[in-house]
Structures are given as C-alpha cells and as structure tokens.
Amino acid sequence: MTANAQANGRSQFSPADRADTSAVAAARPLFALDWAMDYLRGRMPILLPLYVLAMAPFSVALLWLFDAMTSGNRPAIFERCLALAVAALWRWAVLGRLQHRILVDLRGPAATPFRRRVAGIVLIRLAAAVIMGWGVFLLFIPSFFALFVAGCIAPLAMDEPENIWPLTRRLLKYVSTAVPMLAQMLLSFLLLVLVVVAATEMAQSLLVRQVLPSFFGLNTGGAAFTLGSGAWQLCLAYFFFVIFDFWWTVACVMVAEQLRARRTGSDMRLRLRQLKGAA
C-alpha cells in the first residue's frame, strides 16, 4: 500500500484479496446497514445538522400539505404540492452535500467539487423519483433500480470525472450485478421498518386503551380519538420516515462504495475501523 493510498483511506489488493472482500460482502447482505449504523454512532454530531438543514423546509411543506388534506381544504392542496416539490429539490441537494461529507471521511478529498455536480444530482434524483412512482405498474422492478440510483448517484459522482448521464448508466450496471445482495438488504430494511412501526402502534394503543385507564384511572377518550385520526397517523408515519431516511441516506454511501470496491479493490471496512479508532 502506498503512502498516498494510506492517506486517502484506499488500498491496493491482489485479485485474491478482492475476491475475499467481495465474498465477505456477498455473505453479509446487511453490510451497508451495519456499516452505516457504525458510522453514524461516531459521526452523528457532524451529520445531524446537515440532515436537519435538508429536512426542515421539506417537513414544513409536508406538514402544511397534511393540514390541507386532513382539514378538507382542497383548493389549497395544489399550491402546497408546489411548495413541497420545491422543498424536495432543496432536500435532494443538501442530502447530496451530506453524502459528499461522508465520502470525504471514507476516501479523502473528492475528485469533483460538489457545486459542479449538484444540478446533475438533483436532476437524476428527480427522474428517479418519477420512475419510482410509475414503476409500481411494472412489478416494482424499475422502482428498485431507481431507488438505488437515487441513493448512490451523489457519492459516485463526487469521485468520478465523467458526465452525469454516462455515470448513471454505469451505476445501473453496478446495481444490476448486485441485485440479489441489494434486494436482500432492501427487504431486510423494509421488514425492520414494518416491525418498528407495528410495535409502536401496538404500544401506544395498549398504553392509551389499557394501561392509563386501568392502572392510573385516567380518562383517555380524547387521546384515543387522536390516535385514530388521520392527522396523527400521517405525522407518525413521517416521524418514522425521517429516522429511517437518515439511516438509508448514509447506507447508500456504503452501497456505492461497495459497488465501486468490486471494481477497484478498495477496502471500506479498513477505513471505517480507522475512523472509529480516531474518534
């Protein structure tokens, strides 16, 4: 390993080493989620302000739209959808900056400045969002590819000099070679979300309908009515979306790095251990 490679957190491996790294990743479909959680534990104070900056306008616009939907204010829905669309563009741009910050930690200074890539990243994520929406009519197959392209395009674009469209086609090839692993990762992630949401729904229902009235003699009729309202369900769903979206955003950087590692032989596990030791 050269001094420059050590400084940038990269390593040069023999073909046997690259095969070993790929074998470990293939045996652990949840590698990206594991590494993302490990990374978040050490870098939360750095990443959280950027994530809040990305989500604050989006959250305000979405809650504004929820208010129009639950109150029956139909004439206001269109203009609030426009506000949400603008906030979504802002969110994608700042999330790209957040992923750029993670990439600097993992690989050193990026080859391409973020400001030169932000427009292309937002455009690709917009196209991916449209494909994810319409992909439900094609058995979710286009949605699957669009999901990973949207999540991985920013970290890949920061370290590659080519134009955004050829880079997107190359990313699609990367994803197509790792479909079984990525599908297992996605299904495990969705299962975890489902379990957490179901457990929360059961816990709050048990608390309001059984524990508080039976053990403390409290009148929880109003709370029970609130829990059954559409506004509460939408806000609760968005709360979980924010938590898991943060995790997924970081995990997509790990996915992009692992897809690149199949070609370059770089070892992200080593770099993550170095970051953990430095913290």
Beta strands, then each sheet from edge to edge (+ up, - down):
end
